[in-house]
Amino acid sequence: MKNLFLFLKGLFIGIGKIIPGVSGSLLAVMLGVYEQAIYSINHLKEDYRKSLSFLIPLGCGIVLSVVFFSHILLYFLTHYSFFTMTLFLGLILGTVPSFQRDISFSRGRDFFLFGISFLIPFLIPIFSFSVSSSFSLFSFFLYFFLGFLDAATMIIPGISGTSIYLMLGVYENVLFVYSQPLQNIMITSCFLSGLLIGIFLVSFLVEFCLKKNRNSFFICIDGLLWSSICYLFQSIFGLITFSNLFFFCMAFGVGFAITKLCSK
């Protein structure tokens, strides 16, 4: 039964991972599996049985969810982009109250860290680029980088990997790897190499930060979270009209309610 619940939580985290603006790792925090997952990854050699018994069902749920739901997500983003993004905005705003309860702003440095973290994602579009799916050394290096970036956004709470990919202009490339992993084995292998290396390196860094100063770490994550919310709202604000206002509110409300229910 425990493995089944871990698998179901993995499914939900996987969905959050591929939704623009939603952080899969933040959902992991809400579902109570984040810190244990970080510990299991970093201490795999010390207690591999306990670590694997936790990571395997959780990881299987995430992988199955990403591969399966990426096809559905691509369809809805293509045909119902406005309402899909509105639903996602509601989903991520629903995570805010439970996340804010674990943060304390008591010093000027806390507000400074929040401000710096909030501004970082807005600088990302400066580095936007395009990645070719054809064979070239440069494109494979970039796919390795995207895999490493995917690991970082997957592990650090509050950072939506899909929002980062949209800002960089590579969201469709990453979605292609997830939805059709066997179509180009070389690209998929390069992406997975960066992903696996990134998981271990970033997990080690996150555990160090949590031990060093837990509150400051989550303040930085909070800044990134609100930055993602602003980016999502900015992407759909110009599309809101009087005729679709009701459907906007309905989609937003459904997304908000789903996340609130799952956080209980």
matplotlib code that plots the C-alpha trace (Angstrom):
import matplotlib.pyplot as plt

x = [0.0, 2.9, 4.4, 1.1, 0.8, 4.3, 3.5, 0.4, 2.3, 4.9, 2.2, 1.0, 4.6, 5.2, 2.1, 3.3, 6.8, 5.5, 2.9, 4.3, 4.4, 4.0, 6.9, 7.0, 9.4, 7.1, 4.3, 6.7, 7.2, 3.4, 3.0, 5.6, 8.1, 10.7, 13.2, 13.1, 13.7, 16.8, 18.1, 17.6, 19.4, 22.4, 22.7, 22.0, 25.2, 24.8, 21.4, 20.5, 17.6, 15.7, 16.6, 15.5, 12.3, 11.4, 12.8, 11.7, 7.9, 8.1, 10.3, 8.2, 5.2, 7.0, 8.4, 5.1, 3.3, 5.8, 5.8, 2.0, 0.7, 3.2, 1.1, -2.1, -0.5, 0.9, -2.6, -4.3, -1.5, -1.9, -5.7, -6.8, -3.7, -5.5, -7.7, -4.9, -2.5, -5.2, -5.8, -2.0, -2.0, -4.7, -2.7, 0.4, -1.3, -3.0, 0.4, 1.3, -0.5, 1.0, 4.4, 4.3, 3.7, 7.2, 9.0, 9.9, 11.0, 12.7, 15.7, 16.6, 18.7, 15.7, 13.9, 17.1, 17.3, 13.7, 14.1, 17.2, 15.6, 12.4, 14.4, 16.6, 14.0, 13.2, 16.9, 16.6, 15.0, 18.2, 19.9, 17.1, 18.2, 17.0, 18.0, 18.1, 16.9, 19.4, 22.8, 25.5, 27.9, 26.6, 23.0, 23.9, 25.9, 22.8, 20.6, 23.0, 22.7, 18.9, 19.0, 21.1, 18.8, 15.8, 17.3, 17.9, 14.4, 13.0, 14.8, 14.8, 11.3, 9.4, 11.2, 9.0, 11.2, 8.6, 8.4, 12.2, 12.1, 9.4, 11.5, 14.6, 12.5, 13.2, 10.0, 8.9, 12.4, 12.2, 8.6, 9.7, 12.3, 9.6, 6.9, 9.0, 12.1, 12.8, 12.6, 16.2, 18.2, 21.3, 19.4, 17.5, 20.8, 22.5, 19.5, 19.3, 23.1, 22.7, 19.6, 21.2, 24.4, 22.3, 20.1, 23.1, 24.9, 21.9, 20.6, 23.9, 23.8, 20.2, 20.9, 23.9, 21.7, 19.0, 21.5, 23.2, 20.2, 16.8, 14.9, 17.1, 16.9, 13.1, 13.0, 15.0, 12.6, 9.7, 11.1, 11.4, 7.9, 6.3, 8.4, 6.9, 3.4, 4.1, 5.4, 2.4, -0.1, 1.8, 1.5, -2.3, -3.3, -3.4, -5.8, -8.4, -11.6, -15.1, -16.4, -14.0, -13.8, -16.3, -14.3, -11.0, -12.5, -13.8, -10.5, -8.6, -10.9, -10.7, -6.9, -6.8, -9.2, -7.4, -4.1, -5.8, -7.5, -4.3, -2.4, -4.7]
y = [0.0, 2.4, 1.8, 2.4, 5.8, 6.7, 5.7, 7.9, 10.8, 10.3, 10.5, 13.8, 15.2, 14.1, 16.0, 19.1, 18.7, 19.1, 21.8, 25.3, 27.3, 24.4, 23.0, 19.3, 19.5, 22.0, 19.5, 17.0, 19.3, 19.6, 15.8, 15.2, 13.3, 16.0, 15.9, 12.1, 11.9, 14.2, 12.2, 8.9, 10.1, 11.5, 8.4, 5.7, 3.9, 4.0, 2.5, 1.4, -0.9, 1.7, 4.4, 2.2, 1.1, 4.7, 6.0, 3.2, 3.5, 7.3, 7.5, 5.0, 7.2, 10.3, 8.7, 7.1, 10.4, 12.4, 10.1, 9.6, 13.0, 14.9, 13.7, 15.0, 18.2, 18.9, 18.5, 20.9, 23.5, 23.4, 23.6, 25.2, 27.2, 30.0, 27.8, 25.3, 28.0, 29.6, 26.2, 26.0, 29.4, 28.3, 25.2, 27.0, 29.7, 27.0, 25.9, 29.3, 29.2, 25.9, 27.0, 30.4, 28.9, 27.5, 30.8, 33.6, 37.1, 38.6, 40.5, 42.8, 40.1, 37.9, 40.5, 41.0, 37.3, 37.2, 40.2, 38.7, 35.3, 37.0, 38.9, 36.0, 34.3, 37.6, 37.7, 34.2, 35.3, 37.1, 33.7, 32.2, 29.9, 27.2, 23.6, 21.5, 17.9, 17.0, 15.5, 18.0, 18.1, 21.5, 20.4, 17.3, 19.4, 21.6, 18.6, 17.5, 21.0, 20.8, 17.5, 19.0, 22.0, 19.6, 17.9, 21.3, 22.5, 19.1, 19.1, 22.8, 23.6, 26.6, 26.5, 25.5, 23.7, 24.2, 28.0, 28.2, 26.2, 28.5, 31.5, 29.9, 28.9, 25.2, 23.9, 22.0, 20.3, 19.0, 17.9, 16.1, 14.1, 13.1, 12.3, 10.4, 9.2, 6.4, 8.6, 9.9, 7.7, 9.9, 13.0, 11.1, 9.5, 12.9, 14.4, 11.5, 11.8, 15.4, 14.5, 11.8, 13.8, 16.8, 14.8, 13.7, 17.0, 19.3, 16.9, 17.2, 21.0, 21.2, 19.0, 21.2, 24.4, 22.8, 22.0, 25.3, 27.7, 26.2, 29.4, 31.4, 28.5, 28.5, 32.3, 32.1, 29.4, 31.7, 34.5, 32.0, 30.8, 34.3, 35.1, 32.0, 33.2, 36.6, 35.1, 32.8, 35.7, 37.9, 35.2, 35.1, 38.6, 40.1, 37.2, 37.9, 39.4, 40.1, 37.1, 34.6, 36.1, 33.6, 30.6, 32.2, 32.4, 28.8, 27.3, 29.3, 28.2, 24.5, 24.6, 26.3, 23.9, 20.8, 21.9, 22.9, 19.5, 17.6, 19.6, 18.5]
z = [0.0, 0.8, -2.6, -4.3, -2.6, -3.6, -7.1, -7.2, -5.7, -8.4, -11.1, -9.7, -9.4, -13.1, -14.3, -12.4, -14.0, -17.6, -16.9, -17.6, -14.4, -12.1, -10.1, -9.7, -6.8, -5.1, -5.4, -3.8, -0.9, -0.5, -0.7, 2.0, -0.1, -1.1, 1.7, 1.9, -1.9, -1.6, 1.3, -0.5, -3.6, -1.6, 0.6, -2.0, -1.2, 2.5, 2.7, -0.8, 0.1, 2.0, -0.6, -3.6, -1.9, -1.7, -5.0, -7.4, -6.9, -6.8, -9.9, -11.8, -11.2, -12.4, -15.5, -16.6, -16.0, -18.0, -21.0, -21.0, -20.2, -22.5, -25.5, -23.9, -22.8, -26.3, -27.8, -25.3, -25.6, -29.4, -29.5, -26.2, -25.2, -23.4, -21.1, -20.5, -19.4, -17.2, -15.5, -14.9, -13.3, -10.9, -10.1, -9.2, -7.2, -5.2, -4.0, -2.5, 0.9, 2.0, 0.9, 2.6, 6.0, 6.1, 5.4, 7.8, 6.8, 9.8, 8.4, 5.5, 4.0, 3.6, 1.5, -0.5, -1.3, -2.3, -4.6, -6.3, -6.8, -8.2, -10.8, -12.0, -14.3, -16.1, -17.3, -18.8, -22.1, -22.9, -23.3, -25.5, -28.3, -30.7, -30.7, -33.8, -33.8, -36.5, -35.8, -34.7, -31.9, -30.8, -30.6, -28.6, -26.1, -25.8, -25.2, -22.4, -20.9, -21.2, -19.3, -16.6, -16.4, -16.3, -13.2, -11.5, -12.1, -11.1, -7.7, -6.7, -5.4, -6.9, -10.2, -13.0, -15.6, -18.3, -17.6, -17.9, -21.2, -22.6, -21.7, -23.4, -26.4, -26.1, -24.5, -27.6, -27.8, -24.3, -24.8, -27.9, -25.9, -23.3, -25.8, -28.4, -26.6, -29.2, -32.3, -31.9, -29.5, -29.7, -28.6, -25.9, -24.5, -24.4, -22.6, -20.1, -19.4, -18.4, -16.4, -14.3, -13.6, -12.7, -10.3, -8.1, -8.2, -7.6, -4.9, -3.0, -3.3, -2.1, 0.9, 1.8, 1.5, 3.7, 6.4, 6.2, 6.2, 5.6, 5.8, 3.4, 0.9, 0.9, 0.7, -2.6, -3.8, -2.9, -5.1, -8.0, -7.4, -7.6, -10.6, -12.4, -11.4, -12.9, -16.1, -16.5, -15.9, -18.3, -21.0, -20.8, -19.7, -23.2, -24.3, -21.6, -23.1, -21.8, -23.8, -22.3, -18.8, -17.4, -18.8, -17.5, -14.0, -14.2, -15.5, -12.9, -10.1, -11.1, -11.2, -7.8, -6.2, -7.5, -5.9, -2.6, -2.4, -3.1, -0.5, 2.3]

ax = plt.figure().add_subplot(projection="3d")
ax.plot(x, y, z, "-o")
ax.set_aspect("equal")
plt.show()
